[in-house]
Amino acid sequence: MAKVGPVRQLPAVHELVKKAAAGRERPYPAGLLTAAVRQVLAAWRRAILEQGETPPDLDGLAREVRQWVEARLRPNLRPVINATGVVLHTNLGRAPLSVEACAAIERVARSYCNLEFNLEEGKRGSRYDHVERLLTTLTGAEAALVVNNNAAAVLLVLDSLARGREVVVSRGELVEIGGSFRIPEVLARSGAILKEVGTTNKTHLWDYERAIGSETAMLLKVHPSNYRIMGFTCQVADDELVGLAARHKVIVVEDLGSGALVDLSRYGVGPEPTVQASLAAGVDIVTFSGDKLLGGPQAGLILGRAGLLRTLKENQLLRALRVDKFTLAALEATLQAYVQEEAEQTLPVLQMLTVTPDRLQQQAVDLQKQLAGCLGAECAIAVRKGGSRVGGGALPLEELPTTLVELRPARLSAASLAERLRRGDPPVLVHIQEDCVLLDPRTLQVGEAELLVEAVAAALSDGGER
Ligand SMILES: *Cc1c(COP(=O)(O)O)cnc(C)c1O
């Protein structure tokens, strides 16, 4: 058995442990180190026997062990620099929080808090009270409730108010968001019965009217967040739907998706329907996400009639969908920015969406200068006009004017530069176009430009051929 030779040459466990631990100021946790050694040796044993590979020497094996251990000692979930210009990047955690929201999380995390304790009356309170008054003040809704995310909000509304009964939805609004939230499936999960009406491009009021029967619980409107139907189209406006529902004594629920509290069209973003407008039109319940255009933590906000919300609050399912104290703390601080009428100044998402093209151009030129100062001939650097995206399934067709910094490395492809940036520390995410790496200053946070310049310099100095 010729293959057995190299297996015999593998070091003993204690020998490799000793080698991997050598020269460390702060010793590795002993159990973790032994586990790493066993893993590495077992993997090499298999590779030798099954693929006939040759193992590295003791130093090489020790390096593998240290990598295995260190990968488990550093946080896996960590900050990344988003240079893509996609403001609400779902894969990158959607909305970065305001300074105030982060401080609020830290305050309640470090100590006990009155999460479910009414300090005035000295008795048990409700976790939902902390943000309800803010939400009703801001929107004019009678009552409010917060759950884990908007998917949970829609599920809770359907389960509470339409289980076993019919829910009328336009065929143009049977959306799928992010691969896992699909209106027909959420409806099925809740035990409600989907009654599709109209066609993909056109749904009229009389489509809804014909569908309403004795089994109808609600008319559900869903905001087509991440797509648009163009050309000859027709969807029914909220107020018409509300009038129809009132005549037939059913309710209207609207899943707004993004849920903007301020009209961003004066900054050239949108128009996107606001929460206030839907409620003013008489919609009985609206739901939306906390971490899209609102700019807060992941949450599902439910606003509407007090009587209906009471039914939701009594549903046992709420217990499984409830938010924790960190979410409530961050949400309260986020909503306070709106009450103080300074949301556009203090919430990162709104800052990024409303920053002027002039300011972005200035930032791009500054970034270009900083990069030019330390990259030399390794990379051609230019600035050019481009477009950023709102992301997060909001305003899918909208391009916000921006200025991009374009990098064309001399000895690397754009794809390999992007890969090095992604695997660097901190990781940097970019877009690629026509063999150029593009950096959009819109989604850079304060202090990140310097880190970005260092990251690009490090990625280019790694060596490597095109
Ligand atoms: C984003 C979105 C959802 C899902 O919201 P999450 O907060 O991600 O659960 C549901 N409906 C619509 C219309 C959306 O845009």
The ligand as an SDF file (V2000), in Angstrom:
LIG
                    3D

 15 15  0  0  0  0  0  0  0  0999 V2000
  -40.2410   44.2210    1.7050 C   0  0  0  0  0  0  0  0  0  0  0  0
  -41.6650   43.8600    1.6050 C   0  0  0  0  0  0  0  0  0  0  0  0
  -42.1960   42.8660    2.4330 C   0  0  0  0  0  0  0  0  0  0  0  0
  -41.3460   42.0970    3.4000 C   0  0  0  0  0  0  0  0  0  0  0  0
  -40.9290   42.9250    4.4260 O   0  0  0  0  0  0  0  0  0  0  0  0
  -39.8290   42.4040    5.4760 P   0  0  0  0  0  0  0  0  0  0  0  0
  -39.7680   43.5190    6.4790 O   0  0  0  0  0  0  0  0  0  0  0  0
  -38.5860   42.1930    4.7230 O   0  0  0  0  0  0  0  0  0  0  0  0
  -40.3710   41.1520    6.0570 O   0  0  0  0  0  0  0  0  0  0  0  0
  -43.5310   42.5740    2.3110 C   0  0  0  0  0  0  0  0  0  0  0  0
  -44.3070   43.2190    1.4180 N   0  0  0  0  0  0  0  0  0  0  0  0
  -43.8260   44.1840    0.6090 C   0  0  0  0  0  0  0  0  0  0  0  0
  -44.7590   44.8420   -0.3610 C   0  0  0  0  0  0  0  0  0  0  0  0
  -42.4920   44.5360    0.6760 C   0  0  0  0  0  0  0  0  0  0  0  0
  -42.0040   45.4860   -0.1150 O   0  0  0  0  0  0  0  0  0  0  0  0
  1  2  1  0
  2  3  1  0
  2 14  2  0
  3  4  1  0
  3 10  2  0
  4  5  1  0
  5  6  1  0
  6  7  2  0
  6  8  1  0
  6  9  1  0
 10 11  1  0
 11 12  2  0
 12 13  1  0
 12 14  1  0
 14 15  1  0
M  END
$$$$
